[in-house]
Amino acid sequence: MSSTSVSGVLLAAGAGRRYDPSGARLKLLEPAPGGLHRGVPIAVSALRNLRAVVAEAIAVVRPADSDAQRRLHRLLAAEGAELVICDDAEAGMGHSLACGVRARREAAGWVIALADMPEVSPATIRAVRDAIARGRDTAAPVHRNRRGHPVGFGRACRDELLTLVGDAGARSVLAAHPPMLIDVDDPGCLLDIDTPAG
């Protein structure tokens, strides 16, 4: 399998309520606190890191029903991502993940990246992509004995990914297909932005 046949999927449909329970500020539009793209919107930073590695990337987003969502859509599209609208994103990450895989169901594999993780090294993403391209069912980075992101899935997982629902993400798929763990010197693979302080 060629590494170019592995699609990148950026999950950017979360509401970010832990970041701002009032919903006044969309976390993904806040400036990234560090990493290669410090200062640019968090989701843009995450997308740039993903696009540095994969031949194509899609971004799974909520419907553009607010000024903040419309701005997010414009920014991600301007970075070269194809937008995939997940109408039932409120139902949880599983729905968003299934939506992204469905949009690229003919891919040989998928690297699933989270839009609120702006400091993942492209080298980490490349290692996950390459493991999937070499035929692994699943792969994930590990930093200091903690599993991080992104997570890669091979074609063997497609049907299970397409049926995901709720907010458990892909835990059931990873339980059935334990990931190849890749040691990385990349604390960014563990850093998701949940609060304004990071």
ZADO-1210 file (C-alpha; in nm, 4 decimals, padded with zeros to 6 digits):
<atoms>
<atom x="00.0000" y="00.0000" z="00.0000" code="MET" pos="1"/>
<atom x="00.1242" y="00.3497" z="-00.0814" code="SER" pos="2"/>
<atom x="00.1405" y="00.6122" z="00.1912" code="SER" pos="3"/>
<atom x="-00.0510" y="00.8438" z="-00.0438" code="THR" pos="4"/>
<atom x="-00.3539" y="00.6123" z="-00.0219" code="SER" pos="5"/>
<atom x="-00.3894" y="00.6871" z="00.3520" code="VAL" pos="6"/>
<atom x="-00.6313" y="00.9756" z="00.4058" code="SER" pos="7"/>
<atom x="-00.6074" y="01.2376" z="00.6762" code="GLY" pos="8"/>
<atom x="-00.9224" y="01.3124" z="00.8751" code="VAL" pos="9"/>
<atom x="-00.9280" y="01.6142" z="01.1078" code="LEU" pos="10"/>
<atom x="-01.2078" y="01.5959" z="01.3649" code="LEU" pos="11"/>
<atom x="-01.3174" y="01.9582" z="01.4115" code="ALA" pos="12"/>
<atom x="-01.6843" y="01.9150" z="01.5036" code="ALA" pos="13"/>
<atom x="-01.6552" y="01.9301" z="01.8823" code="GLY" pos="14"/>
<atom x="-01.8345" y="02.1979" z="02.0803" code="ALA" pos="15"/>
<atom x="-01.5420" y="02.2663" z="02.3166" code="GLY" pos="16"/>
<atom x="-01.7666" y="02.3038" z="02.6211" code="ARG" pos="17"/>
<atom x="-01.4864" y="02.2238" z="02.8667" code="ARG" pos="18"/>
<atom x="-01.2955" y="02.5185" z="02.7214" code="TYR" pos="19"/>
<atom x="-01.5854" y="02.7621" z="02.7535" code="ASP" pos="20"/>
<atom x="-01.9073" y="02.6216" z="02.9030" code="PRO" pos="21"/>
<atom x="-02.0925" y="02.9385" z="02.7977" code="SER" pos="22"/>
<atom x="-02.0195" y="02.8662" z="02.4326" code="GLY" pos="23"/>
<atom x="-01.9154" y="03.2276" z="02.3729" code="ALA" pos="24"/>
<atom x="-01.5666" y="03.1347" z="02.2505" code="ARG" pos="25"/>
<atom x="-01.4994" y="02.8578" z="02.0011" code="LEU" pos="26"/>
<atom x="-01.1864" y="02.6838" z="02.1248" code="LYS" pos="27"/>
<atom x="-01.0706" y="02.5887" z="01.7763" code="LEU" pos="28"/>
<atom x="-01.0437" y="02.9569" z="01.6786" code="LEU" pos="29"/>
<atom x="-00.8241" y="03.0510" z="01.9770" code="GLU" pos="30"/>
<atom x="-00.4503" y="03.0964" z="01.9137" code="PRO" pos="31"/>
<atom x="-00.2307" y="02.7883" z="01.9463" code="ALA" pos="32"/>
<atom x="-00.0128" y="02.8343" z="02.2563" code="PRO" pos="33"/>
<atom x="00.2945" y="02.6671" z="02.1071" code="GLY" pos="34"/>
<atom x="00.4257" y="02.4300" z="01.8457" code="GLY" pos="35"/>
<atom x="00.5265" y="02.4957" z="01.4854" code="LEU" pos="36"/>
<atom x="00.2320" y="02.7287" z="01.4248" code="HIS" pos="37"/>
<atom x="00.2105" y="02.9177" z="01.7521" code="ARG" pos="38"/>
<atom x="-00.0405" y="03.1999" z="01.7420" code="GLY" pos="39"/>
<atom x="-00.2542" y="03.0733" z="01.4542" code="VAL" pos="40"/>
<atom x="-00.5981" y="02.9282" z="01.5337" code="PRO" pos="41"/>
<atom x="-00.5732" y="02.5913" z="01.7109" code="ILE" pos="42"/>
<atom x="-00.7607" y="02.4029" z="01.4377" code="ALA" pos="43"/>
<atom x="-00.5474" y="02.5588" z="01.1632" code="VAL" pos="44"/>
<atom x="-00.2297" y="02.4547" z="01.3447" code="SER" pos="45"/>
<atom x="-00.3562" y="02.0967" z="01.3770" code="ALA" pos="46"/>
<atom x="-00.4561" y="02.0907" z="01.0097" code="LEU" pos="47"/>
<atom x="-00.1192" y="02.2254" z="00.8925" code="ARG" pos="48"/>
<atom x="00.0623" y="01.9514" z="01.0823" code="ASN" pos="49"/>
<atom x="-00.1631" y="01.6883" z="00.9261" code="LEU" pos="50"/>
<atom x="-00.1353" y="01.8310" z="00.5740" code="ARG" pos="51"/>
<atom x="00.2428" y="01.8324" z="00.6014" code="ALA" pos="52"/>
<atom x="00.2251" y="01.4521" z="00.5911" code="VAL" pos="53"/>
<atom x="-00.0874" y="01.3234" z="00.4158" code="VAL" pos="54"/>
<atom x="-00.1620" y="01.3662" z="00.0470" code="ALA" pos="55"/>
<atom x="-00.5133" y="01.4886" z="00.1216" code="GLU" pos="56"/>
<atom x="-00.6993" y="01.5923" z="00.4335" code="ALA" pos="57"/>
<atom x="-01.0655" y="01.6383" z="00.5087" code="ILE" pos="58"/>
<atom x="-01.2046" y="01.8280" z="00.8055" code="ALA" pos="59"/>
<atom x="-01.5199" y="01.7047" z="00.9745" code="VAL" pos="60"/>
<atom x="-01.7097" y="02.0102" z="01.0981" code="VAL" pos="61"/>
<atom x="-02.0440" y="02.1073" z="01.2469" code="ARG" pos="62"/>
<atom x="-02.3030" y="02.2873" z="01.0337" code="PRO" pos="63"/>
<atom x="-02.2178" y="02.6546" z="00.9757" code="ALA" pos="64"/>
<atom x="-02.4953" y="02.7811" z="01.2027" code="ASP" pos="65"/>
<atom x="-02.3007" y="03.0573" z="01.3798" code="SER" pos="66"/>
<atom x="-02.0480" y="03.3265" z="01.2965" code="ASP" pos="67"/>
<atom x="-01.7765" y="03.1276" z="01.4752" code="ALA" pos="68"/>
<atom x="-01.8531" y="02.8102" z="01.2797" code="GLN" pos="69"/>
<atom x="-01.8625" y="03.0020" z="00.9521" code="ARG" pos="70"/>
<atom x="-01.5213" y="03.1497" z="01.0318" code="ARG" pos="71"/>
<atom x="-01.3841" y="02.8063" z="01.1187" code="LEU" pos="72"/>
<atom x="-01.5147" y="02.6663" z="00.7890" code="HIS" pos="73"/>
<atom x="-01.3513" y="02.9499" z="00.5930" code="ARG" pos="74"/>
<atom x="-01.0165" y="02.9065" z="00.7679" code="LEU" pos="75"/>
<atom x="-01.0002" y="02.5298" z="00.7180" code="LEU" pos="76"/>
<atom x="-01.1074" y="02.5540" z="00.3545" code="ALA" pos="77"/>
<atom x="-00.8440" y="02.8233" z="00.2939" code="ALA" pos="78"/>
<atom x="-00.5831" y="02.5777" z="00.4232" code="GLU" pos="79"/>
<atom x="-00.6830" y="02.3258" z="00.1575" code="GLY" pos="80"/>
<atom x="-00.9072" y="02.0920" z="00.3551" code="ALA" pos="81"/>
<atom x="-01.2241" y="01.9540" z="00.2065" code="GLU" pos="82"/>
<atom x="-01.5031" y="02.0185" z="00.4567" code="LEU" pos="83"/>
<atom x="-01.7382" y="01.7369" z="00.5509" code="VAL" pos="84"/>
<atom x="-02.0459" y="01.8497" z="00.7456" code="ILE" pos="85"/>
<atom x="-02.1502" y="01.6189" z="01.0282" code="CYS" pos="86"/>
<atom x="-02.5132" y="01.7066" z="01.0961" code="ASP" pos="87"/>
<atom x="-02.5273" y="01.4896" z="01.4099" code="ASP" pos="88"/>
<atom x="-02.1965" y="01.6036" z="01.5597" code="ALA" pos="89"/>
<atom x="-02.3798" y="01.6843" z="01.8846" code="GLU" pos="90"/>
<atom x="-02.4235" y="01.3100" z="01.9356" code="ALA" pos="91"/>
<atom x="-02.0506" y="01.2625" z="01.9986" code="GLY" pos="92"/>
<atom x="-01.7097" y="01.1950" z="01.8525" code="MET" pos="93"/>
<atom x="-01.8072" y="00.8511" z="01.7259" code="GLY" pos="94"/>
<atom x="-02.0518" y="01.0102" z="01.4834" code="HIS" pos="95"/>
<atom x="-01.7883" y="01.2558" z="01.3594" code="SER" pos="96"/>
<atom x="-01.5308" y="00.9823" z="01.3114" code="LEU" pos="97"/>
<atom x="-01.7745" y="00.7640" z="01.1192" code="ALA" pos="98"/>
<atom x="-01.8715" y="01.0654" z="00.9079" code="CYS" pos="99"/>
<atom x="-01.5072" y="01.1286" z="00.8156" code="GLY" pos="100"/>
<atom x="-01.4361" y="00.7679" z="00.7244" code="VAL" pos="101"/>
<atom x="-01.7591" y="00.7515" z="00.5227" code="ARG" pos="102"/>
<atom x="-01.6405" y="01.0525" z="00.3195" code="ALA" pos="103"/>
<atom x="-01.3226" y="00.8618" z="00.2270" code="ARG" pos="104"/>
<atom x="-01.4533" y="00.5064" z="00.2472" code="ARG" pos="105"/>
<atom x="-01.2400" y="00.3915" z="-00.0475" code="GLU" pos="106"/>
<atom x="-00.9130" y="00.4952" z="00.1195" code="ALA" pos="107"/>
<atom x="-00.6647" y="00.2269" z="00.2160" code="ALA" pos="108"/>
<atom x="-00.6472" y="00.3728" z="00.5656" code="GLY" pos="109"/>
<atom x="-00.7085" y="00.6821" z="00.7747" code="TRP" pos="110"/>
<atom x="-00.5057" y="00.8974" z="01.0105" code="VAL" pos="111"/>
<atom x="-00.7534" y="01.0485" z="01.2557" code="ILE" pos="112"/>
<atom x="-00.6275" y="01.3763" z="01.4018" code="ALA" pos="113"/>
<atom x="-00.7983" y="01.5972" z="01.6582" code="LEU" pos="114"/>
<atom x="-00.8406" y="01.9665" z="01.5817" code="ALA" pos="115"/>
<atom x="-00.7736" y="02.0662" z="01.9434" code="ASP" pos="116"/>
<atom x="-00.4236" y="01.9133" z="01.9383" code="MET" pos="117"/>
<atom x="-00.2168" y="02.1849" z="01.7667" code="PRO" pos="118"/>
<atom x="00.1323" y="02.0734" z="01.8691" code="GLU" pos="119"/>
<atom x="00.1582" y="01.7194" z="01.7292" code="VAL" pos="120"/>
<atom x="00.4822" y="01.6886" z="01.5338" code="SER" pos="121"/>
<atom x="00.4497" y="01.6055" z="01.1640" code="PRO" pos="122"/>
<atom x="00.7119" y="01.3350" z="01.2296" code="ALA" pos="123"/>
<atom x="00.4687" y="01.1655" z="01.4689" code="THR" pos="124"/>
<atom x="00.1869" y="01.1832" z="01.2141" code="ILE" pos="125"/>
<atom x="00.4217" y="01.0420" z="00.9486" code="ARG" pos="126"/>
<atom x="00.5155" y="00.7469" z="01.1702" code="ALA" pos="127"/>
<atom x="00.1489" y="00.6606" z="01.2227" code="VAL" pos="128"/>
<atom x="00.0697" y="00.7004" z="00.8530" code="ARG" pos="129"/>
<atom x="00.3626" y="00.4807" z="00.7541" code="ASP" pos="130"/>
<atom x="00.2586" y="00.2032" z="00.9943" code="ALA" pos="131"/>
<atom x="-00.0865" y="00.1957" z="00.8341" code="ILE" pos="132"/>
<atom x="00.0643" y="00.2082" z="00.4842" code="ALA" pos="133"/>
<atom x="00.2749" y="-00.0971" z="00.5756" code="ARG" pos="134"/>
<atom x="-00.0413" y="-00.2921" z="00.6575" code="GLY" pos="135"/>
<atom x="-00.1029" y="-00.2433" z="01.0306" code="ARG" pos="136"/>
<atom x="-00.4692" y="-00.2467" z="01.1329" code="ASP" pos="137"/>
<atom x="-00.4180" y="00.0319" z="01.3873" code="THR" pos="138"/>
<atom x="-00.1282" y="00.2445" z="01.5106" code="ALA" pos="139"/>
<atom x="-00.0753" y="00.5190" z="01.7671" code="ALA" pos="140"/>
<atom x="00.2153" y="00.7158" z="01.9133" code="PRO" pos="141"/>
<atom x="00.3380" y="00.6743" z="02.2706" code="VAL" pos="142"/>
<atom x="00.5262" y="00.9394" z="02.4661" code="HIS" pos="143"/>
<atom x="00.6618" y="00.8506" z="02.8104" code="ARG" pos="144"/>
<atom x="00.4357" y="00.5457" z="02.8317" code="ASN" pos="145"/>
<atom x="00.1197" y="00.7422" z="02.7489" code="ARG" pos="146"/>
<atom x="-00.0691" y="00.6772" z="02.4277" code="ARG" pos="147"/>
<atom x="-00.1279" y="00.9866" z="02.2223" code="GLY" pos="148"/>
<atom x="-00.2679" y="01.1066" z="01.8913" code="HIS" pos="149"/>
<atom x="-00.3206" y="01.0803" z="01.6021" code="PRO" pos="150"/>
<atom x="-00.4476" y="00.7259" z="01.5674" code="VAL" pos="151"/>
<atom x="-00.4263" y="00.5394" z="01.2390" code="GLY" pos="152"/>
<atom x="-00.6687" y="00.2772" z="01.1088" code="PHE" pos="153"/>
<atom x="-00.6267" y="00.0380" z="00.8199" code="GLY" pos="154"/>
<atom x="-00.8903" y="-00.0805" z="00.5760" code="ARG" pos="155"/>
<atom x="-00.9653" y="-00.3868" z="00.7905" code="ALA" pos="156"/>
<atom x="-01.1287" y="-00.1526" z="01.0432" code="CYS" pos="157"/>
<atom x="-01.3520" y="00.0310" z="00.7975" code="ARG" pos="158"/>
<atom x="-01.6841" y="-00.1391" z="00.8656" code="ASP" pos="159"/>
<atom x="-01.6417" y="-00.1041" z="01.2411" code="GLU" pos="160"/>
<atom x="-01.5484" y="00.2634" z="01.2064" code="LEU" pos="161"/>
<atom x="-01.8556" y="00.3301" z="00.9926" code="LEU" pos="162"/>
<atom x="-02.0871" y="00.2072" z="01.2695" code="THR" pos="163"/>
<atom x="-01.9408" y="00.4208" z="01.5498" code="LEU" pos="164"/>
<atom x="-02.1861" y="00.6296" z="01.7509" code="VAL" pos="165"/>
<atom x="-02.1843" y="00.8245" z="02.0751" code="GLY" pos="166"/>
<atom x="-01.8928" y="00.9863" z="02.2520" code="ASP" pos="167"/>
<atom x="-01.6594" y="00.6907" z="02.3057" code="ALA" pos="168"/>
<atom x="-01.4763" y="00.7604" z="01.9798" code="GLY" pos="169"/>
<atom x="-01.3014" y="00.4520" z="01.8455" code="ALA" pos="170"/>
<atom x="-01.2338" y="00.2750" z="02.1772" code="ARG" pos="171"/>
<atom x="-01.4244" y="-00.0353" z="02.0707" code="SER" pos="172"/>
<atom x="-01.2273" y="-00.0610" z="01.7468" code="VAL" pos="173"/>
<atom x="-00.8959" y="-00.0197" z="01.9281" code="LEU" pos="174"/>
<atom x="-00.9990" y="-00.2854" z="02.1791" code="ALA" pos="175"/>
<atom x="-01.0663" y="-00.5287" z="01.8955" code="ALA" pos="176"/>
<atom x="-00.7527" y="-00.4244" z="01.7033" code="HIS" pos="177"/>
<atom x="-00.4854" y="-00.3240" z="01.9582" code="PRO" pos="178"/>
<atom x="-00.2670" y="-00.0563" z="01.8027" code="PRO" pos="179"/>
<atom x="00.0951" y="-00.0846" z="01.7090" code="MET" pos="180"/>
<atom x="00.2530" y="00.1558" z="01.9575" code="LEU" pos="181"/>
<atom x="00.5218" y="00.3875" z="01.8226" code="ILE" pos="182"/>
<atom x="00.7588" y="00.5519" z="02.0701" code="ASP" pos="183"/>
<atom x="00.7979" y="00.9208" z="01.9882" code="VAL" pos="184"/>
<atom x="00.9823" y="01.2089" z="02.1495" code="ASP" pos="185"/>
<atom x="00.6831" y="01.4363" z="02.1051" code="ASP" pos="186"/>
<atom x="00.4958" y="01.5745" z="02.4067" code="PRO" pos="187"/>
<atom x="00.2610" y="01.7443" z="02.1591" code="GLY" pos="188"/>
<atom x="00.0971" y="01.4093" z="02.0853" code="CYS" pos="189"/>
<atom x="-00.0499" y="01.4232" z="02.4386" code="LEU" pos="190"/>
<atom x="-00.1479" y="01.7903" z="02.4535" code="LEU" pos="191"/>
<atom x="-00.5095" y="01.8679" z="02.3845" code="ASP" pos="192"/>
<atom x="-00.6386" y="02.2150" z="02.4599" code="ILE" pos="193"/>
<atom x="-00.9267" y="02.1786" z="02.7045" code="ASP" pos="194"/>
<atom x="-00.9022" y="02.5040" z="02.8984" code="THR" pos="195"/>
<atom x="-00.7870" y="02.8579" z="02.8135" code="PRO" pos="196"/>
<atom x="-00.4700" y="02.7906" z="03.0142" code="ALA" pos="197"/>
<atom x="-00.4015" y="02.4847" z="02.7961" code="GLY" pos="198"/>
</atoms>
